[in-house]
Amino acid sequence: MRNATLPVALIAGGLAILGWNYGWIPNWNTLVAVALVGAGVAIMLLDGLTKQSMVAGPVLIAIGIGWYGYFDLGWRLRLIIPSLMIFAGFMMLAARFAPLPNAAVKGVFASRQNDNRQP
């Protein structure tokens, strides 16, 4: 596994369930929003700046902000959903044309030089 998307999503989901079940965060919607934003930040930190992390990280952060805005601030879905779609599309286009590597060069899950050695 060379990217951090799945491990970070599993950790964020597990922490969200633990936080809810043990009463660490009293509001479920706030917990989900914080977990989504935290997962987006963690993906960008662990993977480094790649084409995939440039899309996945900010989109998760935007979804977390939209979740919080809908449940706690009273934003309407007719504003949130199109805004998220437009933002995700812009991020995909920016990642497509940005001079970024496809795989992590620096970061926790970056491939090491000695991975191609024969035993």
LUMLUM-17801 format. One record per residue (C-alpha): x, y, z; residue in one letter. Coordinates in nm, 4 decimals, padded with zeros to 6 digits, m for minus. Layout:
BEGIN
[[X; Y; Z]; 'A']
...
END
This chain:
BEGIN
[[00.0000; 00.0000; 00.0000]; 'M']
[[00.1570; 00.3206; m00.1150]; 'R']
[[m00.0989; 00.5865; m00.0220]; 'N']
[[m00.2556; 00.6834; 00.3061]; 'A']
[[m00.6189; 00.7182; 00.2020]; 'T']
[[m00.7547; 00.3850; 00.3288]; 'L']
[[m00.5544; 00.3685; 00.6554]; 'P']
[[m00.6437; 00.7273; 00.7422]; 'V']
[[m01.0123; 00.6674; 00.6662]; 'A']
[[m01.0120; 00.3558; 00.8861]; 'L']
[[m00.8404; 00.5389; 01.1730]; 'I']
[[m01.0724; 00.8400; 01.1469]; 'A']
[[m01.3801; 00.6161; 01.1388]; 'G']
[[m01.2606; 00.4128; 01.4361]; 'G']
[[m01.1832; 00.7248; 01.6367]; 'L']
[[m01.5253; 00.8653; 01.5508]; 'A']
[[m01.7002; 00.5519; 01.6767]; 'I']
[[m01.4890; 00.5432; 01.9943]; 'L']
[[m01.5480; 00.9108; 02.0597]; 'G']
[[m01.9221; 00.8697; 02.0211]; 'W']
[[m01.9534; 00.5520; 02.2272]; 'N']
[[m01.7457; 00.6818; 02.5171]; 'Y']
[[m01.9029; 01.0283; 02.5186]; 'G']
[[m01.5808; 01.2160; 02.4432]; 'W']
[[m01.7608; 01.4383; 02.1938]; 'I']
[[m02.1249; 01.5021; 02.2783]; 'P']
[[m02.2501; 01.5910; 01.9310]; 'N']
[[m02.2282; 01.3212; 01.6640]; 'W']
[[m02.2374; 01.5685; 01.3749]; 'N']
[[m01.9482; 01.7696; 01.5138]; 'T']
[[m01.7529; 01.4480; 01.5574]; 'L']
[[m01.8078; 01.3450; 01.1967]; 'V']
[[m01.7068; 01.6897; 01.0711]; 'A']
[[m01.3879; 01.6889; 01.2805]; 'V']
[[m01.3045; 01.3345; 01.1636]; 'A']
[[m01.3469; 01.4311; 00.7975]; 'L']
[[m01.1310; 01.7421; 00.8308]; 'V']
[[m00.8702; 01.5482; 01.0305]; 'G']
[[m00.8630; 01.2720; 00.7693]; 'A']
[[m00.8101; 01.5279; 00.4919]; 'G']
[[m00.5231; 01.6918; 00.6762]; 'V']
[[m00.3694; 01.3540; 00.7624]; 'A']
[[m00.3802; 01.2375; 00.4007]; 'I']
[[m00.1968; 01.5488; 00.2860]; 'M']
[[00.0633; 01.5140; 00.5630]; 'L']
[[00.1237; 01.1402; 00.5250]; 'L']
[[00.1239; 01.1157; 00.1459]; 'D']
[[00.3028; 01.4398; 00.0729]; 'G']
[[00.1908; 01.6459; m00.2243]; 'L']
[[00.0811; 01.4093; m00.5013]; 'T']
[[m00.1956; 01.4210; m00.7570]; 'K']
[[m00.4144; 01.1931; m00.5455]; 'Q']
[[m00.3545; 01.3696; m00.2139]; 'S']
[[m00.4121; 01.7090; m00.3776]; 'M']
[[m00.7678; 01.5958; m00.4528]; 'V']
[[m00.8505; 01.3614; m00.1622]; 'A']
[[m00.7275; 01.5833; 00.1221]; 'G']
[[m00.8976; 01.9134; 00.0341]; 'P']
[[m01.2179; 01.7386; m00.0775]; 'V']
[[m01.2435; 01.5585; 00.2588]; 'L']
[[m01.1844; 01.8888; 00.4357]; 'I']
[[m01.4551; 02.0553; 00.2259]; 'A']
[[m01.6980; 01.7702; 00.2985]; 'I']
[[m01.6271; 01.8085; 00.6706]; 'G']
[[m01.6942; 02.1825; 00.6525]; 'I']
[[m02.0133; 02.1168; 00.4552]; 'G']
[[m02.1257; 01.8560; 00.7089]; 'W']
[[m02.0725; 02.0979; 00.9964]; 'Y']
[[m02.2416; 02.3783; 00.8059]; 'G']
[[m02.5470; 02.1660; 00.7309]; 'Y']
[[m02.6036; 02.0174; 01.0753]; 'F']
[[m02.4794; 02.2921; 01.3053]; 'D']
[[m02.5065; 02.6169; 01.1080]; 'L']
[[m02.8227; 02.5483; 00.9095]; 'G']
[[m02.6769; 02.5653; 00.5591]; 'W']
[[m02.8996; 02.4244; 00.2849]; 'R']
[[m02.8102; 02.1164; 00.0820]; 'L']
[[m02.8962; 02.3013; m00.2370]; 'R']
[[m02.5907; 02.5178; m00.1646]; 'L']
[[m02.3570; 02.2557; m00.0178]; 'I']
[[m02.3835; 01.9781; m00.2779]; 'I']
[[m02.3233; 02.1916; m00.5896]; 'P']
[[m02.0434; 02.3770; m00.4107]; 'S']
[[m01.8724; 02.0477; m00.3232]; 'L']
[[m01.9129; 01.9221; m00.6793]; 'M']
[[m01.7603; 02.2399; m00.8229]; 'I']
[[m01.4749; 02.2336; m00.5702]; 'F']
[[m01.3993; 01.8646; m00.6379]; 'A']
[[m01.3994; 01.9292; m01.0125]; 'G']
[[m01.1600; 02.2224; m00.9773]; 'F']
[[m00.9296; 02.0148; m00.7566]; 'M']
[[m00.9299; 01.7299; m01.0108]; 'M']
[[m00.8446; 01.9675; m01.2932]; 'L']
[[m00.5747; 02.1352; m01.0873]; 'A']
[[m00.4222; 01.7969; m01.0018]; 'A']
[[m00.4363; 01.6902; m01.3645]; 'R']
[[m00.2412; 01.9888; m01.4907]; 'F']
[[m00.0152; 02.0426; m01.1877]; 'A']
[[00.3444; 01.9238; m01.2197]; 'P']
[[00.3074; 01.6772; m00.9308]; 'L']
[[00.4159; 01.3136; m00.9088]; 'P']
[[00.1560; 01.0374; m00.9319]; 'N']
[[00.3052; 00.8538; m00.6341]; 'A']
[[00.4466; 00.9830; m00.3099]; 'A']
[[00.8071; 01.0973; m00.3354]; 'V']
[[00.8258; 01.2250; 00.0210]; 'K']
[[00.6028; 01.1237; 00.3046]; 'G']
[[00.5399; 00.8274; 00.5292]; 'V']
[[00.4084; 00.6020; 00.2529]; 'F']
[[00.6650; 00.6997; m00.0108]; 'A']
[[00.8391; 00.4137; m00.1859]; 'S']
[[01.1873; 00.3430; m00.0628]; 'R']
[[01.4885; 00.2955; m00.2875]; 'Q']
[[01.5564; m00.0562; m00.1654]; 'N']
[[01.2044; m00.1893; m00.2364]; 'D']
[[01.3127; m00.3351; m00.5715]; 'N']
[[01.5893; m00.5579; m00.4299]; 'R']
[[01.5769; m00.9305; m00.4985]; 'Q']
[[01.5936; m01.1568; m00.1881]; 'P']
END
